[in-house]
């Protein structure tokens, strides 16, 4: 990818799934990467493993539901490395439940991580990009555009629909500051969460396979390639848009 070498990029939720695949993709492109994840994650050991003595991968604990935590990490990145060139707001949760059974705590937690977390991640790190440029990538979902079946995820789908539009809103507003904001919308992807569902409900996974023209789940590295594209100079003309990585879902 053009223009990723020596860039400093932060990935929230970078210790697993799509986030980890993105970190690995950026490392191969020569970026300095900060894995920003919960203290309870294995981000520290992952950073050590990926470093291989090069000092290009770092772990910083963060809680994306806390503006103070995000601000602290953003300031620390600038202090240690001089600048922030990109941020990927990847941290997210998905609580599956029928709407009538959804409780207030679960609803507010989903909103707090997926939507509030995405906005305040973008805001906290983009402040350091004003005037010098940079790229923000938000992670959306097929659930942003379609009512996914058979699982029930009203809260998750609502947050992802908002995140996709948020990318357009921020992209337009921050364009004059040299900051591009785009989103990537993964289909159902081979992540630990999906693996758990496959064990508990194999019939649901079989249904998913029928819904995707390519007949398989998306691989995390395929999503990571799209994220890297938006962070790179190859996407210099892209702003406020969403790239779907879904295998043709819901187009048949």
C-alpha positions in Angstrom: 0.0 0.0 0.0 1.4 3.4 -1.0 2.0 5.8 1.8 1.8 3.5 4.8 5.5 3.2 5.6 6.5 5.0 8.7 3.0 6.2 9.4 1.7 6.1 13.0 -1.7 4.5 13.1 -3.9 3.6 16.1 -6.4 0.7 16.0 -9.0 0.4 18.8 -10.0 -3.1 19.6 -6.8 -4.1 17.9 -6.1 -7.2 20.0 -8.5 -9.5 18.2 -10.6 -10.3 15.1 -10.7 -7.6 12.4 -8.7 -5.3 14.6 -5.8 -7.7 14.9 -5.9 -8.5 11.2 -5.7 -4.8 10.5 -2.7 -4.4 12.8 -0.9 -7.3 11.1 -1.6 -5.8 7.7 -0.3 -2.4 8.7 2.8 -3.9 10.2 3.6 -5.6 6.9 3.2 -2.2 5.1 5.8 -0.6 7.4 3.5 1.3 9.7 4.1 2.1 13.4 0.9 0.7 15.0 -0.6 1.3 18.4 -3.0 -1.5 19.6 -5.5 0.4 21.8 -7.6 -2.1 23.7 -8.9 -3.0 27.1 -6.5 -3.6 29.9 -7.9 -7.1 30.1 -7.0 -7.9 26.5 -3.8 -9.6 25.5 -2.7 -6.6 23.6 0.6 -6.3 25.4 1.7 -9.8 24.4 0.5 -9.4 20.9 2.5 -6.3 20.5 5.6 -8.0 21.8 5.1 -10.9 19.4 4.5 -8.8 16.4 7.4 -6.5 17.2 10.2 -9.0 16.6 12.6 -6.5 18.1 11.7 -3.7 15.7 9.7 -1.5 18.1 7.0 -0.8 15.6 4.0 -2.2 17.5 2.9 -0.8 20.8 0.0 -1.4 23.2 -1.9 1.3 25.1 -4.9 0.4 27.2 -8.0 2.3 26.4 -11.7 2.3 27.2 -13.6 3.7 24.2 -16.6 4.6 26.3 -14.5 7.1 28.2 -13.5 10.4 26.5 -10.8 10.9 29.1 -9.3 7.6 28.3 -9.3 8.2 24.6 -7.9 11.7 25.0 -5.1 10.4 27.2 -4.1 7.8 24.6 -4.2 10.3 21.8 -2.0 12.7 23.7 0.4 9.9 24.6 0.7 8.8 21.0 1.7 12.3 19.9 4.1 12.7 22.8 5.9 9.4 22.0 5.8 9.4 18.2 5.3 13.0 17.2 2.1 12.7 15.2 -1.0 10.6 14.4 -1.5 9.7 10.8 -4.5 7.5 11.1 -7.0 5.9 13.4 -9.3 2.9 13.0 -12.4 2.9 15.3 -12.8 -0.8 15.3 -13.8 -1.5 18.9 -17.3 -2.9 19.1 -19.7 -5.4 20.7 -22.7 -7.3 19.4 -25.4 -8.5 21.9 -28.0 -10.6 20.1 -31.4 -10.5 21.7 -35.1 -10.1 20.7 -36.1 -6.5 21.1 -38.7 -7.2 23.8 -36.1 -8.9 25.9 -33.4 -6.3 25.5 -32.6 -4.6 28.8 -31.6 -1.0 29.3 -28.0 -1.9 30.4 -27.3 -3.9 27.3 -28.8 -1.3 25.0 -26.8 1.5 26.5 -23.6 -0.5 26.6 -24.0 -1.3 22.9 -24.6 2.4 22.1 -21.7 3.4 24.3 -19.1 1.2 22.7 -20.3 1.1 19.0 -21.6 4.6 18.4 -20.3 6.9 21.2 -17.0 5.1 21.1 -16.7 5.5 17.3 -17.4 9.2 17.5 -15.2 10.1 20.4 -12.4 7.9 19.0 -12.6 9.9 15.7 -12.8 13.2 17.6 -10.0 12.5 20.0 -7.4 11.4 17.4 -8.5 13.7 14.6 -7.9 16.7 16.8 -4.2 15.9 16.3 -4.6 15.6 12.5 -6.0 19.1 11.9 -3.9 21.1 9.6 -1.5 18.3 8.8 -4.0 15.7 7.4 -4.8 12.2 8.3 -7.3 9.4 7.8 -10.1 8.0 10.0 -11.7 4.7 9.3 -14.9 3.6 11.1 -16.1 0.0 11.1 -19.7 -0.4 9.9 -21.4 -3.7 9.0 -23.9 -5.3 6.7 -26.3 -4.8 9.5 -26.1 -1.0 8.8 -28.0 -1.5 5.5 -30.0 -4.6 5.9 -32.2 -6.4 8.4 -30.0 -9.4 9.0 -31.6 -12.8 9.5 -32.1 -15.0 11.4 -30.2 -13.3 14.3 -31.9 -10.4 16.1 -29.7 -7.4 16.8 -31.7 -4.2 16.8 -29.2 -2.3 18.9 -26.1 -3.5 16.9 -27.8 -2.7 13.6 -28.9 0.7 14.7 -25.4 1.7 15.9 -23.8 0.5 12.6 -26.3 2.4 10.5 -25.4 5.5 12.5 -21.7 4.8 12.2 -21.9 4.6 8.4 -23.7 8.0 8.2 -21.3 9.4 10.8 -18.4 8.7 8.4 -20.2 10.8 5.7 -20.9 13.6 8.2 -17.4 13.8 9.6 -15.8 13.3 6.2 -17.6 16.4 4.8 -17.0 18.5 7.9 -13.3 17.7 8.4 -12.3 17.7 4.7 -11.0 21.3 4.9 -8.8 20.2 7.7 -7.2 17.6 5.5 -8.8 14.7 7.3 -10.5 12.0 5.4 -13.2 9.9 7.1 -14.4 6.6 5.5 -16.0 3.4 6.7 -15.6 -0.3 5.9 -18.7 -2.5 6.1 -17.8 -6.2 6.8 -20.1 -9.1 6.1 -20.1 -12.0 8.5 -16.5 -12.5 9.2 -14.4 -15.3 10.7 -13.9 -13.9 14.2 -14.0 -15.5 17.6 -17.6 -14.2 18.1 -18.7 -15.9 14.9 -16.9 -19.1 15.9 -18.8 -19.2 19.2 -22.1 -18.8 17.3 -21.1 -21.6 14.9 -20.6 -23.9 17.9 -23.9 -23.0 19.6 -26.0 -22.7 16.4 -24.6 -24.4 13.3 -27.9 -24.1 11.6 -27.6 -20.3 11.7 -24.2 -20.4 10.0 -25.7 -22.7 7.3 -28.4 -20.0 6.7 -25.7 -17.4 6.4 -23.9 -19.4 3.8 -27.0 -19.4 1.7 -27.2 -15.6 1.9 -23.7 -14.8 0.6 -23.1 -15.3 -3.1 -19.5 -16.3 -2.6 -20.7 -19.0 -0.2 -18.4 -18.5 2.7 -17.6 -16.2 5.6 -15.4 -13.2 5.0 -11.8 -13.5 6.2 -10.5 -10.9 8.7 -7.5 -10.1 6.4 -10.0 -9.2 3.6 -11.5 -6.6 5.8 -8.1 -5.4 6.9 -7.1 -4.9 3.2 -10.0 -2.5 2.8 -9.1 -0.6 6.0 -5.5 -0.3 4.8 -6.7 1.0 1.5 -8.5 3.9 3.2 -5.5 4.6 5.4 -3.2 4.7 2.4 -2.4 7.2 -0.3 -4.2 5.0 -2.8 -7.5 6.3 -1.5 -6.6 10.0 -1.5 -9.8 10.8 -3.4 -12.1 8.8 -1.1 -14.0 10.7 1.6 -17.2 10.1 3.5 -17.9 6.8 1.8 -18.4 3.2 2.9 -16.7 0.2 1.2 -18.6 -3.0 1.7 -16.6 -6.2 2.1 -19.5 -8.6 2.2 -19.1 -11.2 -0.6 -22.1 -9.7 -2.4 -24.5 -10.1 0.5 -28.1 -9.1 -0.1 -27.6 -8.3 -3.8 -29.2 -11.4 -5.3 
